[in-house]
Amino acid sequence: MQAQTMQRKVLRTICPDAKGLIAKITNICYKHELNIVQNNEFVDHRTGRFFMRTELEGIFNDNTLLADLDSALPQGSVRELHSAGRRRVVILVTKEAHCLGDLLMKSAFGGLDMEIAAVVGNHDTLRSLVERFDIPFVLVSHEGLTREEHDNRMVEEIDRYQPDYVVLAKYMRVLTPAFVQRYPNQIINIHHSFLPAFIGARPYHQAYERGVKIIGATAHYVNDNLDEGPIIMQDVINVDHSYTADEMMRAGRDVEKNVLSNALYKVLGQRVFVYGNRTIIL
């Protein structure tokens, strides 16, 4: 008889708040002889919701574990069990290299626990950069196509690689609702401003015209409303009157790549819970 293999998995729980939830969940894990490597929880008192991320190690019987949790948790609970480890990602790009280059380096050298299955672009500009890392680059030009036709072709290419997440690394096209709905809470975008300020095009020029004293970047999930999906992470740097719009843009690129990388680190580790249009990060 073949010996069973030890595994590491992440249990994510969202449920109505009630007394004794932590004890109920951890006792079930103990019953299944699972070791709790890390546990984090949060109660949103405004909505009365309980969130818990439990990193487990042991020999799993997924169906029995989830059935036991269902019998113990309040009605309306959501529980998910995810294998720990690398996630498959497809990155969408246009022409800017700074975010893509950072992700390629971190994926190759262990900074992010992800496999970049492919990079898909609507221009050929970044092909040589991607191919240096022995990763497929797929060109899907938008020339001569409607937005819907182009997105359909993008979907065909993305689905060939069966990614866990789709990352927009300065992909400068608005996605159709059908595209977004195909990947619910799986599309992550980096926006080059501190949302909700300066949405849409040319945000640094908007910021310059307003004489702002900070500029920033926002990583968020993509939904049907432009630049209004649940925010994962944000950061800012100080600027002053001496910065031109182009200097703001150059300074902002470092913020953009760092915010995107840090947001992906949380998402890949199953630490980001989406609830409504907000995120809870544990």
N, C-alpha and C positions, 0 to 999 in steps of 0.2 A: 504494500500500500504506500503510495507516494505521500511524503510529508507535506503538510500545508505550509505555505510561505507567509512569513510576517509581512504585513503591509502597513502603510501609513495613509490615513484618509482624514478628510475634514468634514465634520458634521455641522451643518448650518441650520439653525432653527429660528423661525419667526412665528410668534403666537400671541394671543391675548395674554396680558400680564396676569399672573395669579401667584398665590403663595406656594412656595416649595418647588418651583420649576427647576432650579439648578439642581436640587437634591434628586428630583425625579429623573432628570436626564443623566446625571452622573451615576446614579445607582444602576440604571439600565446598562450603561457602559461597563460598570463593574461586574454586573451579572454576566456580560458577554466576555469577560476577562480581557477587556481592552484597557490599555494604559493611556491616561490622559497626559499628553505631552504639553499642551497649552490650552487654556480656557479663558475666553473673554465674553463679557455680556454687557448689555445696555438696556435700560428701560426708557422708552419715550413716553413720558407721563402725559403729554398732550394728546397722544393717540391711544394710550393704554396698551402699547405693543412692547413685547419682550424680544430681544435679539440676542442670539448666542452663537459663538463660533467655538467649536471644540475640535482640537487636533488630536487624533487618536492613532494608536499603534497596536497591532495585534493580528489575530486571525479573524477575519470578518465573515459573518453570514449576513449579507446585506438585507435580504428579505425579512429575516427574523428580527434583526435589529430595528428596522424601520417599522415593522408591525408592532413591536413592543412599545416603541415611541408613540405610535398612533393611539394605542390603548391608554397611554398615560397622559398625553397632552390635551389641552382644551380643544374644543371644537373650533375649526377655523385655523388650525395650525398648519404651517408649511415647514417641512423638514427635507433637507437634501444631503446626500452623502457623495462626496467627490473624492476621487483618488488624488493624492498629493503628487507633485512632480511636474514635469514639463508640459506646457500647453502649446498647441499648434496655433500659429498666428499667420494671417495673410496681411501684408501691409500695402496700403494704397498710397500712391505718390503722384505728384505732378512734376515740379522742376526743382524744388528746394531740397538741399541735401542734408541740412544740419540735424534734423530729428531722425531721419532715416539712418544716417551715418552713426549716430549715437546708439541706436537700437541694434544695428548690425554688429558693432563692437561689443556691446554688452551681452548679446546673445551668443556670440562666438567665444567670449572669454569668461562666461559664468556670472556676469553682473545681473542678468535676468534669466529666470528659469523658463525659457521659451524656445521653441523651435520655429524659426521663420520658414514656413513652408514655401512661400513665394512672395515676390513683390510685383504688384500690378500697377501699371502707370498709364496715364492717357497721353504722355509724351515719352520719347525715348531717351531723354536727357540723362537719367540716372542709371541706365543699363550697365555701363562699365563699372560703376561703383558696386552695384549689387553682385555682378558676376565675379568680382574679386573674392567674394566670400562663398563662391560655388553655390549660389542660391538662384533658382530660376527667376528671370525677369520676363514678365508678360506685358506686351504692349497692346492696349485696347484703345485705339484712337477714337476720339469723339467727333472727328471731322466728318461732316456729311450725315450725321446721325441725330435724331431727336434725343432728348434727354432720356426718354423711356427706352429707346432702342439701345442707347449706350449702356444704361444701367443693366439691361437684360444681358448684354454681352459680358459685362463685368461679373454678373452673378454666375454665368456659365463658367467663367474662368476660376472664380473664387471657390465654387462648389467642387471643382475638380480636386481641391486640396483639403476639403473637409476641415476647415479651421474651427478652433474653439472661439477665437476672437478675430475681428477685423479692425485693424488700426489705421486711422487716417493720419499719416505723418505728413501734414501740410498738403493734403489732397484738396485742391482748390475747385471743387465742383459741388453744387448742392445736390444731395441725393433725393431720389423720388420716394414718396411714401411707400410704394411697393417694395423697394429695395430695403428700406429701414425695417419694415414689418417682417421681412424674411429673416432678420438677425436680431431678435428682441434682446436688448441689454447685452449685445455682443459687439456693438460698434463703438469704438472709443476714438474721440477726436481731440486734437490739441488746437485750442483757439488762441490767437496771438493778441489777447487783451484780457483784462480782469473783468470777466463777465459779472453782471449783465451790462457793463458799460461798453460802448463802442462795438456793437455787434455788426456783422456784415463785412463789407469790403473796406480796405485801407484803414484799419483801426489805428495804426501808429500815426497816420496823418490826421485822423480825427482827434487823437490824443494831443498831438502837437498844436492843433488849432485851438484846443481848449486850455493849453498851458498847464497840463497835468504835472504833478510832482512825483508820481509813481507810475510805473508801467508794469504790466504783469502778464501772466498766461494762465489759462484755465484748461484742464483736462476734464472732459465730460462724456457721458453716454450720449449717443445721437438718438433723437426722436423726430417726430414730424415737424416740430417747430424749430426754425433756424436758430442754432446756438442757444437753445433753451433746455437741453436735456439735463438729467441729474448730474450735478457737479461732483467730481471725484477728488480733485486736488487743485489748489491755486497757490501762486506765489507772486511776489512783486519785488522790484528793485527801485531805488530812488533815482530820480533824474531832476534836472533843473532847467532854467531858462536857456542855458548855453547849448543844450542838445538840439540838433536839427532833427527833422522827422527821420532822415536816413540813419542818423546816429542812434536814435531811439530804437529803430528797427534792428540794427546790429546788436545793441545791448540786449534787446528782447529775445533774440534767438537763443542765447544761453539759458534764459529763463524757460523758454518753450521746451527745449529738449530735456531739461531737468524735471520740469513738472510732468511731462509725458512719461518719462522713465519711472519716476516715483509713483505715479498713478498706476502704471502697468504692474509694478512690483506688488502693489496692494491687490489689484484685480487678479493677477496670476496666483496669488496665495489664498484666493477665496476669502478675502477680508472685507470686500465691499458688498454691502446689502443695499439693494434698490427698493425703496418703499415710497410709492407715489412718485413725486418729482424730486425726492431727496435721496441722499445716500447716508448710510450708517457704516462707519469703517471701524472694524474691530481687530 
